[in-house]
């Protein structure tokens, strides 16, 4: 899958989740904004209530999406015969898609009415979704192979390109400009203060400033626009790799701790979900069947 196709793929998945939320919100806006005491008299009550045709249907479909997303991704990681069916990276992205779309449907299944043991499942589900977003951020910070295996620090360092040789061989720069561009790609061990988020934000703006300085130096050497763009792209890639190298150990530790937080909420959600479904079926709510 090319980078362009991958971006379209991600955009499509995100759009489906967003459009589903907007459609359901528009469809039941009048009902969901009616007080709980007066909903019985609303024309859409029989359709949108948790046990209604659409309301219960959203709960069933949303639950199935979550189960497929969770157990499908787990199976991909566990069973070798699935290794040929796409990269783990794409399975993770589809897992996130299903486990985002499912909770959106379950949210409207509840008709924004939370109470009892179901409320524990809902808030656990919300915690799973939020922790999943955080986990995704941590995941992409750790360099990986095409197959999705995390790289070690030495393997990451070996992926660094030798920009110095490229500049000497392909670009005609004066000595000062050459050193300026080369220094921009070096790892700076400055020990920035603040928490991880603060350091990431600070480094983002520092890198932007570095790119602007490099562009200025390249223009002073009267390089063609295409060459400036090529060198700038290489510098950006090196800066991104430098940042990953600096944060690799921290991100690997955070990823381990993240599992400790993500898994319990997922188990609580699934257990209560099963109990809820069993009780619902036992009480005779069988949707269209």
C-alpha positions as CSV (number, residue, x, y, z in Angstrom):
1,X,0.0,0.0,0.0
2,X,1.6,3.3,-1.1
3,X,1.7,6.3,1.1
4,X,-1.0,8.1,-0.9
5,X,-3.3,5.0,-0.8
6,X,-2.7,4.6,2.9
7,X,-3.7,8.2,3.6
8,X,-6.9,7.8,1.6
9,X,-7.5,4.5,3.6
10,X,-7.1,6.3,7.0
11,X,-9.1,9.3,5.8
12,X,-11.9,7.0,4.7
13,X,-12.0,5.1,8.0
14,X,-12.0,8.3,10.0
15,X,-14.7,9.8,7.8
16,X,-17.0,6.8,8.3
17,X,-16.7,7.1,12.1
18,X,-17.4,10.9,12.0
19,X,-20.2,10.7,9.5
20,X,-21.9,7.9,11.5
21,X,-21.8,10.0,14.6
22,X,-23.2,13.1,12.8
23,X,-25.9,11.1,11.0
24,X,-27.1,9.4,14.2
25,X,-27.0,12.7,16.1
26,X,-29.0,14.4,13.4
27,X,-31.5,11.5,13.1
28,X,-32.3,11.5,16.8
29,X,-31.5,15.1,17.9
30,X,-35.1,15.9,18.9
31,X,-35.4,12.6,20.9
32,X,-32.0,12.8,22.6
33,X,-32.5,16.4,23.7
34,X,-35.9,15.6,25.2
35,X,-35.9,15.0,29.0
36,X,-36.0,11.4,30.1
37,X,-39.4,11.9,31.7
38,X,-40.9,13.1,28.4
39,X,-39.2,10.7,25.9
40,X,-42.1,8.2,26.2
41,X,-44.3,10.7,24.4
42,X,-41.8,11.4,21.6
43,X,-42.7,10.1,18.2
44,X,-39.3,8.4,17.8
45,X,-39.4,6.7,21.2
46,X,-40.3,3.2,19.9
47,X,-37.5,3.5,17.3
48,X,-34.6,5.0,19.3
49,X,-35.1,3.8,22.9
50,X,-32.4,1.2,23.9
51,X,-34.9,-1.6,23.3
52,X,-36.3,-0.1,20.2
53,X,-35.7,-1.3,16.6
54,X,-32.9,1.1,15.8
55,X,-31.7,1.6,19.3
56,X,-31.2,-2.1,20.1
57,X,-29.9,-2.7,16.6
58,X,-27.1,-0.1,17.2
59,X,-26.2,-1.9,20.4
60,X,-26.0,-5.3,18.7
61,X,-24.0,-4.0,15.7
62,X,-21.7,-1.9,17.8
63,X,-21.0,-4.9,20.1
64,X,-20.2,-7.1,17.1
65,X,-17.8,-4.5,15.7
66,X,-16.0,-4.3,19.0
67,X,-15.7,-8.1,19.3
68,X,-14.5,-8.4,15.7
69,X,-12.0,-5.6,16.2
70,X,-10.6,-7.0,19.5
71,X,-10.4,-10.7,18.7
72,X,-9.4,-10.2,15.1
73,X,-6.4,-8.1,16.1
74,X,-5.5,-10.6,18.9
75,X,-5.7,-13.5,16.4
76,X,-3.5,-11.7,13.9
77,X,-0.8,-11.3,16.6
78,X,-1.1,-14.8,17.9
79,X,-1.6,-17.1,14.9
80,X,1.2,-17.4,12.3
81,X,-1.1,-18.5,9.5
82,X,-2.6,-15.0,9.4
83,X,0.8,-13.4,8.8
84,X,0.2,-13.4,5.1
85,X,-3.1,-11.5,5.3
86,X,-1.7,-8.0,5.4
87,X,0.7,-6.2,7.7
88,X,0.1,-5.9,11.4
89,X,0.1,-2.1,11.1
90,X,-3.0,-2.2,8.9
91,X,-4.8,-4.7,11.2
92,X,-4.1,-2.3,14.1
93,X,-5.6,0.6,12.2
94,X,-8.7,-1.4,11.3
95,X,-8.9,-2.6,14.9
96,X,-8.9,1.1,16.0
97,X,-11.5,1.8,13.4
98,X,-13.9,-0.9,14.5
99,X,-13.3,-0.1,18.2
100,X,-14.2,3.5,17.5
101,X,-17.2,2.9,15.3
102,X,-18.6,0.3,17.7
103,X,-18.6,2.6,20.8
104,X,-20.2,5.4,18.7
105,X,-23.1,3.1,17.9
106,X,-23.3,1.8,21.5
107,X,-23.4,5.5,22.7
108,X,-26.6,6.1,20.7
109,X,-27.9,2.6,21.8
110,X,-27.9,3.9,25.4
111,X,-29.9,7.0,24.2
112,X,-27.5,8.9,26.6
113,X,-29.1,7.3,29.6
114,X,-26.5,5.8,31.9
115,X,-27.2,3.9,35.1
116,X,-26.6,0.7,37.0
117,X,-24.0,-1.8,36.0
118,X,-24.2,-0.8,32.3
119,X,-22.8,2.6,33.2
120,X,-19.6,0.8,34.4
121,X,-19.3,-0.9,31.0
122,X,-19.9,2.4,29.2
123,X,-17.2,4.3,31.2
124,X,-14.9,1.3,30.8
125,X,-15.5,1.4,27.1
126,X,-14.8,5.2,27.0
127,X,-11.5,4.5,29.0
128,X,-10.6,1.8,26.5
129,X,-11.2,4.2,23.5
130,X,-9.2,7.0,25.1
131,X,-6.3,4.8,26.2
132,X,-6.4,3.3,22.7
133,X,-5.8,6.8,21.2
134,X,-2.9,7.3,23.6
135,X,-1.6,3.8,22.8
136,X,-1.7,4.5,19.1
137,X,0.4,7.7,19.7
138,X,3.0,5.7,21.6
139,X,3.0,2.9,19.1
140,X,3.9,5.1,16.1
141,X,6.7,6.7,18.1
142,X,8.5,3.3,18.2
143,X,10.3,2.6,14.9
144,X,9.3,-0.8,13.4
145,X,9.9,-3.0,10.5
146,X,7.5,-3.4,7.6
147,X,6.0,-6.4,9.4
148,X,5.5,-4.4,12.5
149,X,8.3,-5.7,14.7
150,X,9.8,-3.0,17.1
151,X,13.4,-2.1,16.2
152,X,16.1,-2.1,18.8
153,X,18.2,1.1,19.4
154,X,21.1,-0.2,17.3
155,X,18.8,-1.2,14.5
156,X,17.3,2.3,14.5
157,X,20.7,3.9,14.4
158,X,21.7,1.8,11.4
159,X,18.7,3.3,9.5
160,X,20.2,6.8,9.7
161,X,21.4,8.0,6.3
162,X,24.8,9.7,5.7
163,X,23.6,13.1,4.6
164,X,27.2,14.4,4.7
165,X,28.2,12.2,1.8
166,X,25.0,13.1,-0.1
167,X,25.7,16.8,0.3
168,X,29.3,16.5,-0.8
169,X,28.5,14.3,-3.8
170,X,25.3,16.0,-5.1
171,X,25.2,19.6,-3.7
172,X,27.7,22.4,-4.2
173,X,27.8,24.1,-0.8
174,X,30.4,26.3,0.8
175,X,32.1,24.9,3.9
176,X,30.1,27.0,6.4
177,X,26.8,26.1,4.7
178,X,27.8,22.4,4.6
179,X,28.6,22.4,8.4
180,X,25.3,24.3,9.2
181,X,23.2,21.8,7.3
182,X,25.1,18.8,8.7
183,X,24.8,20.1,12.3
184,X,21.1,20.3,11.9
185,X,20.9,16.5,11.6
186,X,22.9,15.8,14.7
187,X,21.2,14.5,17.9
188,X,21.2,17.3,20.5
189,X,21.4,16.0,24.0
190,X,20.3,19.2,25.7
191,X,18.1,17.6,28.4
192,X,15.0,19.8,27.9
193,X,13.1,20.5,31.0
194,X,9.4,19.6,31.6
195,X,7.4,16.4,31.1
196,X,7.3,14.3,28.0
197,X,4.5,16.2,26.3
198,X,6.2,19.6,27.0
199,X,9.5,18.3,25.6
200,X,7.7,16.9,22.4
201,X,6.0,20.3,21.8
202,X,9.3,22.2,22.4
203,X,11.2,19.9,20.0
204,X,8.5,20.3,17.4
205,X,9.0,24.1,17.3
206,X,12.8,23.7,17.5
207,X,12.7,21.4,14.4
208,X,10.5,23.9,12.5
209,X,13.1,26.6,13.3
210,X,15.9,24.3,12.1
211,X,14.2,23.6,8.8
212,X,13.7,27.3,8.2
213,X,17.4,27.9,8.9
214,X,18.4,25.1,6.5
215,X,16.2,26.4,3.7
216,X,17.7,29.9,4.2
217,X,21.3,28.5,3.9
218,X,20.4,26.5,0.8
219,X,18.8,29.5,-0.9
220,X,21.9,31.5,-0.2
221,X,23.9,28.9,-2.2
222,X,21.5,29.5,-5.1
223,X,20.5,25.9,-5.3
224,X,17.5,24.9,-7.6
225,X,14.1,24.7,-5.9
226,X,14.0,20.9,-6.6
227,X,17.3,20.4,-4.8
228,X,16.2,22.5,-1.8
229,X,13.1,20.5,-1.5
230,X,15.0,17.2,-1.7
231,X,17.6,18.3,1.0
232,X,14.8,19.6,3.2
233,X,12.9,16.3,3.0
234,X,16.1,14.5,4.0
235,X,16.6,16.8,7.0
236,X,13.0,16.4,8.1
237,X,13.4,12.6,8.0
238,X,16.6,12.8,10.0
239,X,15.2,15.1,12.6
240,X,12.2,12.7,13.0
241,X,14.5,9.7,13.4
242,X,16.7,11.6,15.9
243,X,13.6,12.4,18.0
244,X,12.6,8.7,17.9
245,X,16.1,7.6,19.0
246,X,16.0,10.1,21.9
247,X,12.6,9.0,23.1
248,X,12.9,5.3,22.2
249,X,13.6,3.9,25.7
250,X,10.9,6.1,27.2
251,X,8.3,5.1,24.6
252,X,9.1,1.4,25.0
253,X,8.6,1.7,28.8
254,X,5.4,3.7,28.3
255,X,4.1,1.1,25.9
256,X,4.6,-1.7,28.5
257,X,2.8,0.4,31.2
258,X,0.0,1.2,28.7
259,X,-0.9,-2.4,28.4
260,X,-1.4,-2.6,32.1
261,X,-4.0,0.2,31.9
262,X,-5.7,-0.7,28.6
263,X,-6.3,-4.4,29.2
264,X,-8.2,-4.3,32.5
265,X,-10.7,-1.7,31.2
266,X,-11.1,-3.9,28.1
267,X,-11.8,-7.0,30.2
268,X,-14.3,-5.1,32.4
269,X,-16.1,-3.8,29.4
270,X,-16.3,-7.2,27.7
271,X,-17.4,-9.0,30.9
272,X,-20.2,-6.6,31.7
273,X,-21.2,-6.5,28.0
274,X,-21.7,-10.3,28.0
275,X,-23.7,-10.1,31.2
276,X,-25.8,-7.3,29.8
277,X,-26.5,-9.2,26.6
278,X,-27.4,-12.4,28.5
279,X,-29.8,-10.5,30.8
280,X,-31.4,-8.7,27.8
281,X,-32.0,-12.0,25.9
282,X,-33.3,-13.6,29.1
283,X,-35.9,-10.8,29.5
284,X,-37.1,-11.4,25.9
285,X,-35.5,-8.5,24.1
286,X,-34.5,-10.3,20.9
287,X,-34.6,-7.3,18.4
288,X,-35.8,-8.5,15.0
289,X,-35.4,-12.2,15.6
